[in-house]
Amino acid sequence: MFQKDYILRMVEMIGELIAAFLGLIKKGDLDQAEKMLERGYIEFLRRDAAFFLIIPKDQLTHTLISEHHYEHGHLTVLAELFYAEAALNEARGKLPFSLVCYEKALLLLEFLEKEDKTWSAKREERIGFLKTKISELSSAK
């Protein structure tokens, strides 16, 4: 039970972090947003961003679940961090890297949508947003 409560609190906290993070991007404080994002990876998942970014998309869920014992809550947090990473890189004009991060976020959320036993309106909304964003960035190539 303690583990489940911890994961739920972690998911709530990541939502707060992402809101603050997006506020920094909106203000144009990209350096501070990047520092906040880096801390988020370490504080929530105990790994730096590079660890997750080097895992190929087609191996992402398998690697994290079977080799690193990540649970659905961890994948939810990682999806939000990938979303934040994508938004930051989009603001910096690094569109190819942004696209990769949006795609990884979508992949994780679609996996959770299929595997998780609970329905989430927020997750469904984020999936729709990510699909639109990926389509926009893909057609801008």
C-alpha positions in Angstrom: 0.0 0.0 0.0 2.8 2.4 0.9 4.4 1.9 -2.6 1.0 2.7 -4.3 0.6 5.8 -2.2 4.1 6.9 -3.0 3.5 6.5 -6.8 0.2 8.4 -6.6 1.9 11.3 -4.8 4.8 11.2 -7.3 2.3 11.5 -10.2 0.6 14.5 -8.4 3.9 16.2 -7.9 5.0 15.7 -11.5 1.8 17.5 -12.5 2.7 20.5 -10.4 6.3 20.5 -11.7 5.1 20.4 -15.3 2.7 23.3 -14.7 5.6 25.4 -13.2 7.9 24.3 -16.0 5.5 25.3 -18.7 5.1 28.7 -17.0 8.9 29.2 -17.2 8.8 28.4 -20.9 6.0 30.8 -21.5 8.0 33.5 -19.8 11.0 32.7 -22.0 13.2 31.5 -19.1 14.4 28.4 -20.9 17.6 28.0 -18.9 15.7 27.8 -15.6 13.2 25.5 -17.2 16.0 23.2 -18.3 17.4 23.1 -14.7 14.0 22.3 -13.4 13.6 19.5 -15.9 16.9 18.0 -15.1 16.1 18.0 -11.4 12.7 16.3 -12.2 14.4 13.3 -13.9 16.7 12.8 -10.9 14.2 13.5 -8.1 11.4 11.4 -9.6 13.1 8.6 -11.5 16.7 8.6 -10.0 18.2 8.8 -13.5 19.3 11.6 -15.7 17.5 12.4 -18.9 20.2 10.9 -21.1 19.5 7.4 -19.6 15.9 7.5 -21.0 16.7 9.4 -24.2 19.2 6.7 -25.5 16.7 3.9 -25.2 15.2 3.3 -28.7 11.5 3.9 -28.9 10.7 0.4 -30.0 12.4 -1.0 -26.8 11.4 1.7 -24.3 8.5 0.0 -22.4 10.1 -3.4 -22.5 13.5 -2.1 -21.2 12.0 -0.1 -18.5 9.6 -2.7 -17.2 11.6 -5.9 -17.6 15.1 -4.7 -17.0 14.6 -1.7 -14.6 11.3 -2.8 -12.9 9.4 0.4 -13.6 5.7 0.4 -12.8 2.9 2.2 -14.5 3.3 5.2 -12.2 6.9 5.6 -13.2 6.0 5.4 -16.9 3.3 8.1 -16.3 6.0 10.3 -14.8 8.4 9.6 -17.6 5.8 10.4 -20.2 5.2 13.8 -18.6 9.0 14.4 -18.4 9.3 13.5 -22.1 6.4 15.9 -22.8 8.2 18.7 -20.9 11.5 17.9 -22.7 9.7 18.1 -26.0 8.1 21.5 -25.2 11.5 22.9 -24.1 13.2 21.7 -27.2 10.4 23.1 -29.4 10.8 26.5 -27.7 14.5 26.3 -28.5 13.8 25.5 -32.1 15.2 22.0 -31.9 12.3 20.5 -33.7 13.7 17.0 -34.6 14.7 16.4 -31.0 11.3 17.7 -29.8 9.6 15.3 -32.2 11.4 12.3 -30.7 10.5 13.3 -27.2 6.8 13.8 -28.1 6.8 10.4 -29.8 8.3 8.7 -26.7 5.7 10.4 -24.5 2.9 9.2 -26.8 4.3 5.7 -26.9 4.3 5.5 -23.1 0.8 6.9 -22.7 -0.6 4.6 -25.3 1.0 1.7 -23.6 -0.6 2.8 -20.3 -3.9 3.3 -22.0 -3.8 -0.3 -23.2 -2.4 -1.9 -20.0 -3.7 0.2 -17.2 -7.0 -0.9 -15.6 -8.1 2.6 -14.9 -9.4 5.2 -17.4 -7.9 8.7 -17.2 -9.4 11.7 -18.9 -6.1 13.6 -18.5 -4.2 10.8 -20.2 -6.7 10.6 -23.0 -6.5 14.4 -23.5 -2.7 14.3 -23.5 -2.7 11.5 -26.1 -4.8 13.6 -28.4 -2.6 16.6 -27.9 0.6 14.6 -28.6 -0.9 13.1 -31.8 -1.7 16.6 -33.0 1.8 17.9 -32.1 3.5 15.0 -33.7 1.5 15.5 -36.9 2.4 19.2 -36.9 6.1 18.7 -36.4 6.2 15.8 -38.9 4.6 17.9 -41.6 7.0 20.8 -40.9 10.0 18.7 -41.8 
